[in-house]
Amino acid sequence: MMRSLYSGVSGLKNHQVRMDVVGNNIANVNTHGFKSERVTFQDMISQELGAASEPKDSIGGVNPKQVGLGALIATIDKIMTQGSFQTTGKNTDMAISGEGFFIVKNGDKEFYTRAGAFNVDKNGSFVNPANGVKVQGWNSRIDENGNKYLNSSASIEDINIPLYSKEPAKSTKEVVFQSNLNGAALAVPEGATPEDIQKMISDPDPKKRRGHSTSIKIFDDQGNERELKVQFYKVRDNVWKANASITDAGQVSIDVDSTSVGGQNTQLPGNTEFEIGFAPDGKIVSVSDGVDSQSSGNLSAKISYRIPGNPGTQTIELKLGEAGMVGGVTQFSADFTTKAVKQDGYGMGYMEAFSIDNSGTITGVYSNGVQQPLARIAMAVFNNPSGLNKVGDTMFAYSMNSGEPGIGESGVAGRGRINAGLLEMSNVDLSDAFTDMIVTQRGFQANSKTITTSDQMIQEVLGLKR
């Protein structure tokens, strides 16, 4: 009889724990990134009143006689299913679509979370403003050419977003040309003066026009904007000359690096012209400065110049296209459309805003129109995410059964995608929670009834003596 009392007590305790878990789930129904839990029970050890016996020739087998001694809590499981997304429109809010966790640090302590309500503090650190933990990832580095890049194979670090910082000026290193030189144009007569050539290039009658002029804004080392102008004119069948000039620049010269076997590159001071050769089918095949030439691979000419007050020489590579291809400059019997389409320089600017894409890359937008990668947010996945320890603040910590974190970029090796401007809501289902609450309450009542009934039976036994 005492066994039923203790069985009832174990049932009360278990259902109380289950009610605690249900109550915690309901309390966190609006907690971003929260993962609900469930309680499972298992029966306690049973007391054996009679052992089992095997069948014999004259009699069958006998089952064991056992009385259970109550119930135990088997597990408190974390339900790691995806929560719904809430649109916030705040670019520092992030939600993960799929598996994985954001990585945050408090000093040397590393934690993991699905709650992506982050912000930038006064020092530019990307943090959770609720507790100050710092979001981890990879900050951009600068290569030998002054370009920013991200190395996701390096160790993770505190992400820093330098709002309103300066982006120094970058001089133009290359200009890309595309489109077409009219193959039907007449060649410029031999011995024509520069003035005659200029008139032929700018003739308002397209049928008389014998060349084409294009210009593009470039930048020097100090970020000053200058104009690079290139004039193309036909000198004979399938051969064109190009003349280049730069606004207010001195000592302008053009050189072509030789691609011949054992060839030597010869500098031609003061030379501002180069020749472009085409195949009969209109594809570019060569470029030459009169001494050195290229006839394979990517064809280009280098223009060097100096600016007043700066003794150094600056060089720009004019990329004309790949030999035998039509991606760069061509010569077809069609209108002149050749132009410089792209250059890589810019003036100084200030970072005014930033955005975050699905790969977790944070890109800075500067006042000079430049966009530069600033950092990339790291993510972690676990073989057993349910084995993580909850440590408060909607964060988890590594445990002996969670497995080691697999850290890397989002969208790679099972890690989910990052969505900016969204937050992941709690995965608590209120209908399930309230149903579980009713079942838990009934279980608690039934176990309390077991105790009161056992007590009445004991009272009856005690009353036998009267």
QUILIN-V507165 format. One record per backbone hydrogen bond with DSSP energy under -0.5 kcal/mol. CO is the residue of the C=O (numbers start at 0). NH is the residue of the N-H. If there is no record, write none. Layout:
BEGIN
CO&NH, CO&NH
END
This chain:
BEGIN
0&4, 1&5, 2&6, 3&7, 4&8, 5&9, 6&10, 7&11, 8&12, 9&13, 10&14, 11&15, 12&16, 13&17, 14&18, 15&19, 16&20, 17&21, 18&22, 19&23, 20&24, 21&25, 22&26, 23&27, 25&28, 27&30, 29&31, 30&33, 33&426, 35&78, 37&76, 39&73, 39&74, 41&71, 44&68, 46&48, 46&66, 49&64, 52&61, 58&55, 61&52, 63&65, 64&48, 64&49, 66&46, 69&43, 71&41, 71&73, 74&39, 76&37, 76&78, 77&79, 83&424, 85&422, 88&90, 89&92, 89&420, 91&117, 92&420, 92&421, 93&115, 94&96, 94&418, 95&97, 96&416, 98&415, 100&379, 101&103, 101&112, 102&135, 103&110, 104&133, 105&108, 108&105, 110&103, 111&395, 112&101, 113&115, 115&93, 115&117, 118&126, 120&123, 123&160, 124&120, 124&126, 125&134, 126&118, 126&128, 127&130, 127&131, 132&127, 133&104, 134&158, 135&377, 136&156, 137&375, 140&148, 142&145, 146&142, 148&140, 149&151, 150&153, 156&136, 158&125, 159&161, 160&162, 161&164, 164&350, 165&167, 166&348, 169&345, 172&316, 173&343, 174&318, 175&340, 175&341, 177&338, 178&329, 179&336, 179&337, 180&182, 180&331, 181&184, 188&191, 192&196, 193&197, 194&198, 195&199, 196&200, 197&201, 199&202, 199&209, 203&205, 204&207, 204&208, 209&233, 211&231, 213&229, 215&227, 217&225, 218&171, 219&222, 223&219, 225&217, 225&227, 226&228, 226&246, 227&215, 228&244, 229&213, 230&242, 231&211, 232&240, 233&187, 235&238, 237&277, 238&234, 238&235, 239&275, 240&232, 241&273, 242&230, 244&228, 245&248, 247&307, 249&305, 252&303, 254&301, 259&262, 263&265, 264&266, 267&270, 270&253, 271&243, 273&241, 274&287, 275&239, 276&284, 276&285, 278&281, 281&330, 282&278, 283&323, 285&276, 286&293, 287&274, 291&288, 292&258, 293&286, 296&298, 296&322, 298&319, 298&320, 300&302, 300&317, 301&254, 301&303, 302&315, 303&252, 304&313, 305&249, 306&309, 309&306, 313&304, 315&302, 315&317, 316&174, 316&318, 317&300, 317&319, 318&176, 319&328, 320&298, 321&324, 324&283, 327&178, 328&283, 329&180, 331&182, 331&333, 338&177, 338&340, 341&175, 345&169, 348&166, 349&366, 350&163, 352&364, 354&362, 356&359, 357&417, 358&409, 359&376, 360&356, 360&362, 361&373, 361&374, 362&354, 363&365, 363&371, 364&351, 364&352, 365&368, 369&365, 371&363, 373&139, 374&361, 375&137, 377&102, 378&407, 379&100, 380&405, 381&384, 383&386, 384&387, 388&396, 391&394, 393&113, 393&114, 394&390, 394&391, 395&111, 396&388, 398&401, 398&402, 401&383, 404&406, 405&380, 407&378, 408&411, 411&414, 415&410, 416&96, 417&419, 418&94, 418&421, 420&87, 420&88, 422&85, 423&32, 427&429, 428&432, 429&433, 430&434, 431&435, 432&436, 433&437, 434&438, 435&439, 436&440, 437&441, 438&442, 439&443, 440&444, 441&445, 442&446, 443&447, 444&448, 445&449, 446&450, 447&451, 448&452, 449&453, 450&454, 451&455, 452&456, 453&457, 454&458, 455&459, 456&460, 457&461, 458&462, 460&463, 461&464, 462&465
END
